Amino acid sequence: MSNIKTININSRIHFAGEDELWTNKAIRPMGWKIQQNAPQWRPPTDVFETEDAFVVVVEVAGMRGTEIAVMFENKVLTVRGNRYEKADFKAFHQMEIAHGEFETVVRLPKSIKIKASEAIYSDGFLRITLPKAKIKRIPIEE
């Protein structure tokens, strides 16, 4: 969490030409969380649950699996990467394909078996299968 900066804006920020300019009351510490170096875009992501696993499908065409990082910690799956723009494009008439850093975050409601998890990149889709952890009862001795 070291890359999270916290600020709180409790009152209206005034701009040049208005009555007041940037008073101490305009910005106060604590409150909103703003991520520094935030990714530029979020790829389309589907999440569904089967009887045995959670499945996350992320659309990231035009990449290699080695250009994508998949991390899991505290029931949160994070997928990050960087889709580079080809240098040979000069003048766009239309541009809808996102390039640059991306990130998608999925919060899961249950624990998973991290060692049995798998991520497969094929045909522009990253499919991550996260098997659910079984609930283990602990016997109580008397």
Backbone torsions as a table, in degrees:
resi	resn	phi	psi	omega
1	MET	NA	9.0	-178.0
2	SER	-70.2	-17.1	179.3
3	ASN	-93.5	16.4	177.7
4	ILE	-105.6	128.6	177.3
5	LYS	-109.7	138.3	-177.1
6	THR	-110.8	126.6	172.4
7	ILE	-140.8	154.4	179.0
8	ASN	-130.9	129.5	176.9
9	ILE	-111.8	100.5	-176.6
10	ASN	-87.4	-27.8	-179.4
11	SER	-127.7	169.4	-176.4
12	ARG	-64.0	137.6	174.6
13	ILE	-87.6	130.2	-178.1
14	HIS	-97.0	140.9	-179.6
15	PHE	-107.3	164.7	-179.4
16	ALA	-50.5	138.9	-179.5
17	GLY	96.1	-12.1	177.4
18	GLU	-97.1	177.9	-175.0
19	ASP	-56.3	-50.9	-174.9
20	GLU	-118.7	156.5	175.9
21	LEU	-125.3	120.9	170.9
22	TRP	36.5	66.8	177.1
23	THR	-82.7	169.7	177.8
24	ASN	-61.1	-26.5	-179.4
25	LYS	-76.3	-15.7	-175.5
26	ALA	-71.5	-39.3	-178.7
27	ILE	-129.9	125.8	179.0
28	ARG	-124.2	144.9	178.7
29	PRO	-68.0	155.1	175.3
30	MET	82.5	133.5	177.0
31	GLY	136.5	-106.2	-177.6
32	TRP	-60.1	145.9	176.0
33	LYS	-111.0	120.7	179.8
34	ILE	-118.5	125.4	-178.8
35	GLN	-83.6	126.4	175.8
36	GLN	-75.3	148.9	-178.8
37	ASN	53.7	44.4	-178.8
38	ALA	-62.8	143.6	177.8
39	PRO	-60.1	154.4	-177.2
40	GLN	-78.0	-27.8	-175.9
41	TRP	-153.2	163.7	179.5
42	ARG	-122.9	119.7	-178.6
43	PRO	-70.7	153.1	175.2
44	PRO	-57.3	133.1	-173.8
45	THR	-136.6	129.5	173.6
46	ASP	-109.3	140.5	176.4
47	VAL	-132.1	126.7	175.4
48	PHE	-141.3	164.4	-175.3
49	GLU	-121.3	134.1	171.7
50	THR	-106.4	-176.5	179.3
51	GLU	-63.0	-34.0	-173.7
52	ASP	-109.6	-11.1	-172.6
53	ALA	-154.9	164.4	166.6
54	PHE	-100.9	140.2	179.2
55	VAL	-124.8	129.6	179.1
56	VAL	-119.5	126.4	179.0
57	VAL	-119.2	122.8	-177.0
58	VAL	-118.3	127.7	179.1
59	GLU	-88.1	107.6	179.9
60	VAL	-138.2	67.8	-178.0
61	ALA	-67.9	154.8	175.1
62	GLY	79.8	20.6	-178.5
63	MET	-126.4	174.1	171.7
64	ARG	-111.0	153.1	178.9
65	GLY	-58.9	-29.5	-179.7
66	THR	-72.7	-11.8	179.5
67	GLU	-93.4	5.1	-176.8
68	ILE	-122.2	135.5	176.6
69	ALA	-111.5	133.9	177.7
70	VAL	-119.9	123.4	-178.4
71	MET	-129.7	148.4	176.9
72	PHE	-136.6	128.0	178.6
73	GLU	-156.5	133.9	176.9
74	ASN	51.4	49.6	178.8
75	LYS	63.6	21.2	179.3
76	VAL	-122.7	122.2	175.9
77	LEU	-97.7	130.2	178.9
78	THR	-124.3	131.0	176.1
79	VAL	-119.2	123.9	-178.3
80	ARG	-131.4	155.8	175.8
81	GLY	-176.3	-171.7	179.5
82	ASN	-146.1	113.9	176.7
83	ARG	-95.6	114.3	-175.4
84	TYR	-82.7	140.9	176.7
85	GLU	-82.1	137.3	178.8
86	LYS	-71.1	134.7	-174.5
87	ALA	-70.6	-17.2	-176.0
88	ASP	-77.3	-11.0	177.5
89	PHE	-78.4	131.4	-177.3
90	LYS	-114.9	-63.9	-175.6
91	ALA	-116.8	114.8	-179.7
92	PHE	-89.0	138.2	170.3
93	HIS	-96.0	-25.0	175.6
94	GLN	-154.8	137.1	-179.9
95	MET	-139.6	108.8	-179.2
96	GLU	-121.1	-15.5	-178.1
97	ILE	-82.7	120.6	-177.9
98	ALA	-74.8	141.9	176.1
99	HIS	-130.7	163.3	179.3
100	GLY	101.4	-166.0	-177.9
101	GLU	-69.6	142.6	176.5
102	PHE	-137.4	162.5	176.8
103	GLU	-158.6	140.6	170.0
104	THR	-134.3	139.6	-176.0
105	VAL	-124.7	132.1	179.7
106	VAL	-125.8	123.6	176.3
107	ARG	-95.9	124.6	-177.7
108	LEU	-100.1	143.0	-176.3
109	PRO	-79.6	-13.7	-176.6
110	LYS	-134.5	164.4	176.3
111	SER	-73.0	155.1	179.4
112	ILE	-127.4	168.2	173.8
113	LYS	-92.4	96.3	-174.3
114	ILE	-63.3	-37.4	-178.1
115	LYS	-70.3	-22.6	179.3
116	ALA	-94.9	-0.8	-179.3
117	SER	-72.9	154.4	178.0
118	GLU	-144.7	150.0	177.2
119	ALA	-129.2	126.3	-178.9
120	ILE	-126.4	127.0	177.2
121	TYR	-105.4	121.0	-178.5
122	SER	-153.7	135.6	175.8
123	ASP	52.7	36.8	176.4
124	GLY	85.4	2.6	-179.9
125	PHE	-120.6	134.8	173.1
126	LEU	-99.9	118.7	-179.3
127	ARG	-111.2	118.4	-178.4
128	ILE	-112.8	122.1	178.7
129	THR	-109.0	123.3	-176.5
130	LEU	-119.8	95.6	-179.3
131	PRO	-60.9	138.8	179.8
132	LYS	-72.4	141.8	174.6
133	ALA	-77.5	137.6	177.8
134	LYS	-77.9	143.5	176.9
135	ILE	-73.9	127.0	-177.8
136	LYS	-110.0	122.1	178.1
137	ARG	-85.1	137.5	179.2
138	ILE	-105.4	120.2	-179.3
139	PRO	-68.0	144.5	178.7
140	ILE	-105.5	123.9	178.4
141	GLU	-89.8	144.4	176.8
142	GLU	-115.0	NA	NA
